Amino acid sequence: TILGYGEMLADTLPREQAQIAEEICSHAKRLNRMIVDFLDIERIESGTYSIQHLPFDLLEIITNAVTAIGPAAKCKELTIKTDLPGKCSPLLGDEMLVLQAILNLLDNAVKFSFEGGKILLQVTETPTTLETSITDHGQGIADSQLKNIFSKFVRGDVKGNQPGFGLGLSFVKQITDAHQGSITVQSNPGQTTFTLVLPKTDSPAI
């Protein structure tokens, strides 16, 4: 209801006021995403979520994810740099779930980066996998928190009031496990890298 009325206002108000309505819509979508994430985590954990197994292009997903996260990065004057191959082998799986996993990782990187910094997104192909690494230059994650970082409702201690319920990384882990892949994190003060590894279509893991 909030989103519906917000979109109506954004379409009819003068430009400056419409921007406020657009902010309302943005936050309503964000809240909806959090709720959907939680429900999807529960469905995947319980085995009731039907995972698609269809070929898709990871690079297209990367492009869409970077575009989608662009406005949030712009608000913090962040630069997103990509290091991508010209083309890569297809993946077999649930395209929308993988897109959401990468969006969650990018959103996390934007959220915890220092203003004016850089985020690096790299894709590397091996004989059996495609690896997506996302590096931010924020304060980092304490060693004591790394072992639980993919658990539900767990959030690192960060400076400032960062929104979130601690569901994003848990959802990424569930998506990765459902695709028989892996997600790892390496963190030092000033730099954190998450690496999502997914098996290719010709890998025996699928």
N, C-alpha and C positions, 0 to 999 in steps of 0.2 A: 504493500500500500504506500509506504514512504517513497519507494523508488518510482512507482507509477505517478504519483502526484509531483514528485521532484522533476521527472522528465517532462511533464506537462508544463510546469513553470519554466523550465529551461528553454522550451520551444516558444514560449509566448512573451517572456519578460524582456525588457531592454538588456543590452549586452552585459553591463556591469552587474545587474541583478541576476541575470541568467547564469553568470559565473558562480555566484553563491549557490544557486539551485544545482548547478553541476557538481559542486563540492558535496552537497547533500547526497546526490546520486552516487558519487564516487564512494563515499563512506558507507552508504547503504549496500552497495555491491560488495564492499569489503567485508562487512558484517555477514552478509549472505554467504560469501565464500568461506568464511570461518565455520559457519554452521554446517555447510555442505561438506567441508573437509572432515569435521568431526564425525558426521554420519557416514561418510565414505570409509573412514578409518575403521569404524565399527563393522561396516558391511564386509570389508576386505578381511578383517580379523576373524569374523564369524563364518567366512566362506560363502556368504550370500551375494557378493558382488560378482557379476558376470564379466570376467576379464576378456576383452577382445584380443584375438591373435591374427592381426592383419598386417601386411607390410606397409611401412610408412617411411618418409624421408626425415631423418633427424635434423638436417640442416634447415629445412623449411620450418620445423618446430622452433629451432633456435631463433630464426629470423622473427617469427611471430612473437616469441617470448620477449625478445629485446625491444621490439616495437611497443608491446603492451606495457613494459616496465619503464619506458622512456619518460613519461610525465613525472613519475615518482622520483626518478633519478635527476631530472631537471630541477625539481624543487630543492634538491640538496646540492645542485651544481656539480653533479657527479658525471664523469665520462665513462661510458661503457665501451671498452675496446674488445674486439673479437679477433680470434686467431683460428680461422676455419679452413679446412681443405676445400678445393674447388668442387669436389663431389665426394660422396662416400657411399658405402654399401647400405642397403636398406635394413631397417630393423623390423622385427616381427613382434607385434604386441598391441597394446591399447594406446593409440595416438593421443587421445585426450588426457589420459592419466599421465603419460610421460610429459606432455606439455605442462600440465599442472605441477608436476614435480620440478621441472626446470624453472617455472614461474616462482614457485615457492623458494627455491634456492636463490634466484635473482632478487626476489623481494627481501629475503633475509640479508643479502649482501648490501642492498640499498639501505635497509633499515639500520644496519650496524656500521656502515662506513662513515668516516669523518667527512664533513661537508667539504666540497671542492676536490675530493679524492678521485681515484680511478678504480674501476672494476674490470677485471680481465676474464673473459670467457673463452676457453679453448676446447676444441674437439680434436681428439687423436684416435686414429683407427689402427687396431692391431689385427692380426690374422683372424681372431675370433670375437673381438669386442669393439664397441665404440665407447670412448671415454670422454665425458664432458666435465671439465674442471672450471669452477667459478671461484675467483680469488678476490677478496675485498681487503681494504687497508684500513680496518678499524682497530679497536683496542685489543682484539683477540679474545680467545676463550681460555679460561683457566684450566690447567691439567685436571684438576679435581672434578670439573664439570663435563669433560669430554666423554667419559664413559657412559653418561646418561643423556647426552645431548639429543638422541633420537627417541627418547621416551615421551609419552604424552604429558602435556602440561609442565614440561621442564623448559625453563628459560635461563640463559646465562645471565650473570650479573653484569649489567651494562650501565654506563653513565647516561643520564638523561632518562626521560620518560618515554620509552618505546612501546607502542601499542602491540598487542598480540596476546594469544592465549597459550602459546607453547605447543601448538598443534602442527605447524607447518612442516617441521623436520620429521616429526613422527609420521606424517602422511607420506613424505618422500621415502622414508624407510619402508613403509608398507607397499608402496608402488614398486619400489626396487625389488623387494623380496618376491612380489607377485610376478615379476618378469625374470626371476632367477638371476638377478644382477647383484651389485653391491654398491654401498655408499660409504665413503670414508671421509674423515676430516683431519686436517693438520692445521695447527694453530700456534702462532707465536705472537708476542706483543707487536701489534702493528700489521699483522697479516694473517688471514684465515683462508684456507682452500678446502672446498668440498669437491669431491670427485665422484661422479655418478658413472658406473660401469655397467653397460648393458650388452648382452650377447647378440651377435648378428644372426641373421636368418639362417645362415648355413652352419651355425654353431650347434654342437650336440646338446648344449644346455637347454635349448628350446624343445 
